[in-house]
Amino acid sequence: MTSREQQKSRTELICVALRSAILERALLPGMKLPEDSLGERFGASRTIIRQALERLSVEGLVELRHNRGAAVAQPSLEEARDLFELRAQVEDLVIARLAADLAPSQEEALLAHIEREAEASDGPPAISIRLATEFHILLAELTGSPVLIRYVNEIAYRCGFTLSQFSRPHSTQCGIQEHRDIVAALKSGDVVTAQRVARQHLDQVASRAQFNGADLNGFSHLDALEPYASPVRAKG
């Protein structure tokens, strides 16, 4: 592996770790993310940390503030509503692509992910939200379309972030069953039905969230990042 490939791989590992920490509310909205402190935490250069933060800023999870450094983003209710409508329209394209010809290996990948969701359903709600978000990202990845993958990644992670801040407590079982219903509809090959089932699912997610508001003034310390950073350091 070349030096550039190693740097790219390390940047990706740190992106995954920081993204999970934000979506799972280990790092709270508004918290500062100093490059030097993160570099020490992950055992990485400031250049690699900066690349990871820039990527997360594209996903809407991090704010890069001129002369003030980076911080965990602070989503608004208006943004949350707009994102869900945009997400539904983009995912219509994803569903249409997959429903036309869902391969057995694709079905297996989706069902395996749903099992991971089920296993985590009794744990912290933020982890369930992250896994539910990643189900939709997996759908996009299975299309093989770079454009759909890019846009679903960005929109879905932003939606997952706003859900982790604004959603009211609710059982994750409904969402898990809805994911199973989506896979069944895709397997049927009926594009219209599959799109309807997927749209109803996103409507239900938004309805369960209710977007009643949240306290975005919380603070967490970088020590909360340790469970996410230590595996990255171990990989050198």
N, C-alpha and C positions, 0 to 999 in steps of 0.2 A: 504493500500500500504506500502510495506517495505521500509526501508531507502534506500536500494540499488535501488529499483524500482523508488523511488522519484528522486534519483540522475540521473538515466538513463533518466527519463522523462524530467528533467530540462536540461540535456545535449542536448537532442533532440530539445527542444524549442530554445536553444541558437544556435544550428547548423542551424536550419531553418532561424532564424533571421539574422545570419551572412551571410549565403549563399545568401539570398535575397538581403542583402545590397551590397554584392560583385557583384552579377549578374546585379543588377540594378544601379551599378556604384555610389552608395553612398560612398563606400570605393573603392579607386582607386589602381591600380597595384603599388606595391612597398611600400604602406603605412604600417608602423609598427603597430603591434597589441599586445601591452603590456598586459600580463595576469592580472596584478594588476588593470590597468585602465579599462579593459573589465569587471573584476569582480565587480568593483564599478558601472559600467554602468548597468550591468545586475542584480546586487544584488546577485551575486553567488560567490562561493569559487574559488580560483585559480585552485583547482583540477578539478572542473567541467569545467572551462574555458579551461584548458589544454586538457581535453578529447575532447571538441568540436573542438578545433584547430587541434588536431591530426586527427580527422575524416575528417575535411575539407582538410587537407593536402593529405589524401588518394584520395580525389576527385580532387586534382590538383588546388584547389582554394586558398590554403594557403601554404606558404613555411616556414618550420621550420628550422631555421638557427642556427647552433651550436654556442653557446655563444653570439648570437645576437638576440635571440628571434624570434617571428613569424612575418610574413608580408604577405600582399596580394600578391599572385603569379604574375609573369610577363610572360605571355605566349609568345611563339615565333611563327612566321609564319609557320616554318617547322613543329612544333608540331601540329598546327591547321590543316594542310593538312593531316598529318598522322592520326589524330584522326577521321577526317570525313570518311576516307576510312575504318578504323577499325570499326567505328560505323555502317556503312552501312552493313558490314558483320555480325556483331552481331545481328542487327535488322532484318536481313533476317530470323534468327532463331525465333525471337519473332513473326514475321508476320506469319510464317509457323505454329507455334503453335496455334495462335488465329484463323487463317483462317480455320483451320480444324473443328472448332466447336465454333463459337462465340455465346455466350448466350445473350438473350435480355437484361439482367441486365448489361452485359459488354458493349453492344452497347449504352445503356442509359448513362452509366458513361462517355464514350468517348464523346458523343454528348453534355453532360452537361459541360464537360471541354472546348469543342470548343466554346460553348456559352460564357464562361468566357473570352476566347481569343477575341471573337468578341466585347464584352463589353469594353475590354481594348485597342482595336485597335486604338483609337484616342488619347491615352495617351502616356506617355514616351516610346520610342522604347525599352529601356532596360527591361521594365516590360513585353512587348509583347514577347521579346526573352525568358525571364524566363518562361512564361506560355507555349510558344511553346515547350521549352525543357521539361517541366513537362508533356506535352501530350505524349511524347515518353517514359517517365518514367512510366506513367500510363499504357501504352501498355505493358511494361515489367511486371508491378505489376499484371496485369490481367492474365498473364500466370501462376502465382503461383509458378514459378520456382525460388528458391533462387539464383541459379547461374546466370540466365539471369537478375534478378532484380539487383543483385550486380554489374554486369559488365555494364549494361545499365546505372545505376545510375552514376557510376564513369565516363564513357565515355561521356554521354549526358551532365552532368554538366560541364565537361571540354570544350566540344564543345560550350555550351551556353556561357561560360566565354569568350572564344576566339572570338565568334561572337560579344559579347557586346563591345569588344575592337577594332576589325578590320573591322566589316561590314560597308558598305556604307549605307546611308539612303535609305530606300525603303518602299513601302506600305506593310503592314502586311496582306492585304486581300488575296494576292496570297497564302501565307502559310496557312491561315485559310481554304481556299477552298481545298487546297491539303490535309489537315487533314480530311476534309469531304470526299474527294475522297478515302482516305485510309480506312475510316470506311465503306464506301459503298463496296469497294473491299473485305474487310474482311467478310462483311455480305453475299456476293455472294458465299463464300466458295471456291472460285477458288484461290488456294495457289499461283500458278505461277503469275496470274494477280495481286494479292495483293502484292506480293514481287516486281513486276515490278513498280507498282504505288508508293510504299514506297521508292524504290531506286531512282526513278525519282524525288520524293519530296526532298530527301536529296541532290541529285545532284543540284537541283534548289536552295536550301538553300545555298549551297557552292558557286554556281554561283552568286547569289545575293550579297553574302558577298564580293566576289572578292579578299579578303585578300590583300588589297593594303598597309597595314601597319597602325600603329597608334602611337600616342605619349604616351608612357608608363611612362613618368616622372611626371605625374600629382600628386597632393597631395590633400588629403581631411583630415578633422579633425574628431575626434571621435564624435563630436557633431552631425555630419551627421547620426550617428547611433541611435540617440535618438528615432525617430519614430519606429524603429525596436526593440529597447530594452525595451521601456516603457510597451508594452503588456506583455513581459516576466516577468518584475518586478511585474506587477499587478497580475500575477498568483501565485506569492509568491514562 
